Amino acid sequence: MEENFRLILLDALTEAIEKKRAVTIKNNINNCIIVFTATNDEIIISVSKVSYMVNEIITVISDALSVRPDMVFNRLSVVKEDFIIYYMVWVRNEDQGKLFIEKEFAIPQNNITYMSPRALEYIKCFN
């Protein structure tokens, strides 16, 4: 990944965490949008259209946070059906994170591609 883009991702993550608001990056090269949302409960990064960027984003953010995501999934956009949105979630608060994971796991439209051991434990307790 280009170093400049890596720094842009880290700046967006930092701003989202500090200001507790969504931060959007528009990538004109491949016409995708990356949205960083950070609360006390979880960090959610969503990427429109461009699946090949997901692993690169996970690597950069996981290195910065020193932990892999708890859940990675995708689903068709509810706004525009011709593209998929990819989600990466890092749980920050055990109780609220558990509720978030359980809620997203129960949505049939979510195509879950990865769950951490912690997220799998949440689901086992849920069932």
Solvent accessible surface area in square Angstrom, and as a share of the most:
residue,aa,sasa,rsa
1,M,94,0.42
2,E,119,0.53
3,E,101,0.45
4,N,89,0.46
5,F,30,0.12
6,R,82,0.30
7,L,86,0.43
8,I,69,0.35
9,L,0,0.00
10,L,37,0.18
11,D,97,0.50
12,A,6,0.04
13,L,8,0.04
14,T,66,0.39
15,E,53,0.24
16,A,0,0.00
17,I,44,0.22
18,E,127,0.57
19,K,119,0.50
20,K,102,0.43
21,R,116,0.42
22,A,54,0.42
23,V,15,0.09
24,T,82,0.48
25,I,23,0.12
26,K,117,0.49
27,N,23,0.12
28,N,121,0.62
29,I,168,0.85
30,N,40,0.21
31,N,84,0.43
32,C,0,0.00
33,I,74,0.38
34,I,0,0.00
35,V,41,0.24
36,F,0,0.00
37,T,47,0.27
38,A,1,0.01
39,T,51,0.30
40,N,101,0.52
41,D,37,0.19
42,E,22,0.10
43,I,3,0.02
44,I,32,0.16
45,I,0,0.00
46,S,18,0.11
47,V,0,0.00
48,S,14,0.09
49,K,84,0.36
50,V,11,0.06
51,S,60,0.39
52,Y,143,0.55
53,M,9,0.04
54,V,13,0.08
55,N,112,0.57
56,E,68,0.30
57,I,0,0.00
58,I,8,0.04
59,T,74,0.43
60,V,9,0.05
61,I,0,0.00
62,S,10,0.06
63,D,94,0.49
64,A,56,0.43
65,L,53,0.26
66,S,101,0.65
67,V,80,0.46
68,R,129,0.47
69,P,0,0.00
70,D,6,0.03
71,M,0,0.00
72,V,13,0.07
73,F,3,0.01
74,N,20,0.10
75,R,56,0.20
76,L,101,0.50
77,S,6,0.04
78,V,139,0.80
79,V,139,0.80
80,K,103,0.44
81,E,137,0.62
82,D,110,0.57
83,F,40,0.17
84,I,62,0.32
85,I,35,0.18
86,Y,32,0.12
87,Y,32,0.12
88,M,0,0.00
89,V,0,0.00
90,W,4,0.02
91,V,11,0.06
92,R,103,0.37
93,N,55,0.28
94,E,96,0.43
95,D,103,0.53
96,Q,82,0.36
97,G,0,0.00
98,K,64,0.27
99,L,102,0.51
100,F,29,0.12
101,I,0,0.00
102,E,18,0.08
103,K,113,0.48
104,E,10,0.04
105,F,77,0.32
106,A,62,0.48
107,I,56,0.28
108,P,122,0.77
109,Q,123,0.55
110,N,14,0.07
111,N,83,0.42
112,I,50,0.25
113,T,86,0.50
114,Y,73,0.28
115,M,24,0.11
116,S,10,0.07
117,P,105,0.66
118,R,83,0.30
119,A,0,0.00
120,L,86,0.43
121,E,91,0.41
122,Y,13,0.05
123,I,12,0.06
124,K,138,0.58
125,C,91,0.55
126,F,102,0.43
127,N,132,0.68
